[in-house]
Amino acid sequence: MTAPTSTEPALPLAEDCCAPLLLEPLTRAQAAGLARTLKALADPTRLRLVSMVAAHYGGEACVCELNEPLGLTQPTVSHHLKILVDAGIVTRDKRGVWAYYVLRPAAFRALAAILGDAGRTADR
């Protein structure tokens, strides 16, 4: 596989960013970065795309393989994927005329670390 053409994610790894959400208040910049990532995920189509890419054979999917299952046109699917790339949730690798997408597990590890044990902590 060739190197991804996207830039590094908007959400840094949690250890570089901040303590779990309920242990230490977020700074304004941390909150803005986290909100951007959560906004990207807070769309049913984008959640389906993340799921489809992650479940696809080899963990990568061509945009051409995602249109039909979603029932959306290629430009619409590409728009949603661009939002996920910009948020650092997936990477994009252009091969000829097609773009292939791969989930960035580090983005989800960072989210899990930042959100921490919010459910358990909130019960105290």
C-alpha positions in Angstrom: 0.0 0.0 0.0 1.3 3.5 -0.8 1.5 6.2 1.8 -1.8 8.0 2.6 -2.2 11.4 1.0 -4.1 12.9 3.9 -2.5 15.1 6.6 -2.2 14.1 10.2 -5.4 14.0 12.2 -7.2 16.9 13.8 -7.4 15.0 17.1 -3.9 14.2 18.6 -3.2 11.1 20.5 -4.7 11.3 24.0 -1.4 11.1 25.7 -0.2 14.1 23.8 -3.5 15.9 24.3 -5.2 15.8 27.7 -6.3 13.7 30.6 -9.6 11.9 30.6 -12.5 14.3 30.2 -13.9 14.0 33.7 -10.6 14.1 35.6 -9.4 17.4 34.2 -11.2 20.2 32.4 -10.5 20.5 28.7 -8.8 23.7 27.4 -10.6 25.7 24.7 -8.4 24.2 22.0 -8.8 20.6 23.3 -12.6 21.1 23.4 -12.6 22.5 19.8 -10.6 19.5 18.5 -12.7 17.0 20.3 -15.9 18.7 19.1 -14.7 18.6 15.5 -14.1 14.9 15.7 -17.4 14.1 17.4 -19.3 16.3 14.9 -17.7 14.3 12.1 -19.0 11.1 13.7 -22.4 12.5 14.6 -23.9 11.8 11.3 -25.7 8.5 10.4 -24.1 8.2 7.0 -20.6 8.9 8.3 -21.1 6.3 11.1 -22.1 3.8 8.5 -19.1 4.7 6.4 -16.8 4.1 9.3 -18.4 0.8 10.0 -18.3 -0.2 6.3 -14.6 0.7 5.9 -13.6 -1.1 9.1 -15.6 -4.2 8.2 -14.4 -4.3 4.6 -12.0 -7.0 3.5 -8.4 -5.9 4.3 -9.7 -3.0 6.4 -9.8 -0.7 3.4 -12.5 0.2 0.9 -12.6 2.0 -2.4 -15.1 4.8 -2.7 -16.5 3.0 -5.7 -17.5 0.1 -3.3 -19.4 2.3 -0.9 -21.9 4.1 -3.2 -24.3 1.3 -3.9 -24.6 -0.1 -0.3 -25.4 3.4 0.9 -27.7 4.2 -2.0 -25.9 7.5 -2.5 -24.0 9.1 -5.4 -20.2 9.1 -5.6 -19.9 12.8 -5.0 -22.1 12.6 -1.8 -20.1 9.6 -0.4 -16.8 11.4 -1.3 -18.1 14.5 0.6 -18.8 12.5 3.7 -15.4 10.7 3.4 -13.6 14.0 3.1 -15.1 15.1 6.4 -13.9 11.9 8.0 -10.4 12.4 6.6 -10.3 16.0 7.7 -11.3 14.9 11.2 -8.5 12.3 11.3 -10.8 9.3 11.5 -9.9 7.7 8.2 -6.9 8.1 5.8 -7.2 8.4 2.0 -4.9 6.8 -0.5 -5.4 7.8 -4.1 -4.6 5.1 -6.7 -5.2 6.2 -10.2 -8.7 7.6 -10.4 -9.9 5.8 -7.3 -9.5 6.7 -3.6 -9.1 4.0 -0.9 -10.0 4.6 2.7 -8.6 3.0 5.9 -9.8 3.5 9.4 -7.3 5.2 11.8 -7.5 3.1 15.0 -5.3 5.7 16.8 -8.2 8.2 16.4 -10.5 5.9 18.3 -8.0 5.0 20.9 -7.5 8.8 21.5 -11.3 9.3 21.8 -11.5 6.4 24.2 -8.7 7.8 26.3 -10.1 11.3 26.4 -13.6 10.1 27.2 -12.1 7.7 29.7 -14.4 6.0 32.1 -17.0 8.7 31.8 -19.9 6.3 32.7 -18.2 5.1 35.8 -16.9 8.5 36.9 -20.3 10.1 36.4 -21.9 7.6 38.8 -19.9 8.8 41.8 
